[in-house]
Amino acid sequence: MDKSLRLLPSTFRVPPSAFRVPLSAFRVLPSAFRVPPSAFRVPPSAFRVPPSAFRVLPSAFRVLRSAFCLLLFLSACAPTPQAAPSPIVTRAADVATAMSTVTPVPVSTLGVEAESLRGVTVMAWHPWFGVEASLFETQAADFNATNEWGISVLTAGQSNYAELFNNVTASLAAPDKPNLVIGLPEQALFWDERAGVADLSPYVNDPVWGMSADEIADFPPVFWEQDQAGEKRLGMPAERTTRMMFYNQTWARELGFSAPPATAEEFRKQACAANASFRANADLADDAFGGWLVDTDPMTAMSWMLAFDGGPLEGEGYRFHTPANNAAFRFVKTLSEAGCAFQLTETNPTDFATRRATDFATRRALFVTGGLEDLAAQSRAFLTLPSADEWTLIPFPGTGGETMAVYGSSFIVMPSTDAGQLATWLFVRWMLSTENQARWVQTTGMFPLRASTLNLVADYAAAHPQWVEAVKLLPRAQGTPPLASWRQIRPVLGDGFDFMFRVDEQAAVILADMDTAVQDLVK
């Protein structure tokens, strides 16, 4: 630098106050840094600066401006540094990552707004009476009081499944038909063939109003598949039961048997041993007792056929006269002829159920057959005596391995308005919640329709070990024929099974006659 430009140090002495800058000097409009949040998502704390960092006295700006000009002048005398290039940071990956974390808002495919549900009334027809009817009506009232949409459900009992079927069929073309029917799967198939039943698949799979994949998987496959008809879902399971063998374990041990029968031959030995214990006394009037108390319910007949690896179907139609079914019918017929199975004279269903429970509790029968709906009455019979005998449920023994037939009613939604159908579905979905299912199990003793319900009924399971044995068999259970005509064929099966015990005729002939009757019905 030229000496002529040399200045004394004091020339540049600036008082400290000259560097105090007012806060307004650094004020920048917020819009200058406005960046879409999705591109640079950074916690607000990263930009937090204490206000003291920018505190400047208002009087200093003019001094600072002079000092700044002087500093520029001095910098002209210094060598010019080579500025390093500013690094370029690519944020595309960060932006893509940020965008991928945004959860999409589910959109319903049903085209119904929540506001349109307010004030919708759902009319529900059911076949139940007694405990089931009372519980259903109570749950409907609970839904009315708690649902967020203002939907109202009205219930109407139809006495039984036969009355319900006739009344619903007559209402199909009427404008005031029910929105919801609790009917059998085969009845739903019949109604769908004539007037249509609402397909629930869009409702089940809807992103907003439907069920998640985990919720669907919570239903045992045997229950879930019974309401499926091709690509359509004609209902949702409402109640399921089964037919099983009731077995007196204590009496069997006294007869010399340490385990329940697993095969047809083991069943024959135990049943005949129980009958022999009656024949050994001096009373001839009780010589028929002791073995299996014959029950000719259609589902009992079907259960025997399944135990021998048979069944009512062959291909896509019915066929009873098959080797497996013949073996099953012949087995129970010869059991009866040998005195190891006996029938009651009571024909009224209520009287028969009462007598069956009593005979089993008083050791007149080592085996009886019944459904889950009969467990409560059977337990009461043992308590009334009282009897300390232990008893359990076992599958029908045969040659085809352990299995059982499950059956029962379903929630069937009938066609109505878009809002009406959605409101009905929401009630069905609510009824199938694990909490409501737990109430249903504890009150009726039926199967839990969802696996997760078991977590809520531990106390009930501990108090009802027989029920637990039935639940354990669900993975090996089978459903009823998925045909609308099953409602007509089912009585044929029961009548043929009953007829076999009353006449001196071969099982094969009776099965062939049943096939002939079926052909006449399904023409």
PyMOL commands that set and color helices and strands:
alter all, ss='L'
color gray80, all
select helices_A, chain A and resi 3-5+9-12+16-19+23-26+30-33+44-47+51-54+58-75+92-100+114-117+131-146+161-171+185-194+201-204+213-217+221-227+249-254+264-279+284-286+298-307+323-337+349-361+372-384+418-431+434-444+451-456+458-463+465-472+474-476+486-502+507-521
alter helices_A, ss='H'
color red, helices_A
select strands_A, chain A and resi 121-126+152-157+180-183+228-229+232-233+236-237+241-248+290-293+313-314+317-318+341-342+365-371+391-394+404-407+410-413+477-478
alter strands_A, ss='S'
color yellow, strands_A
deselect
rebuild
show_as cartoon
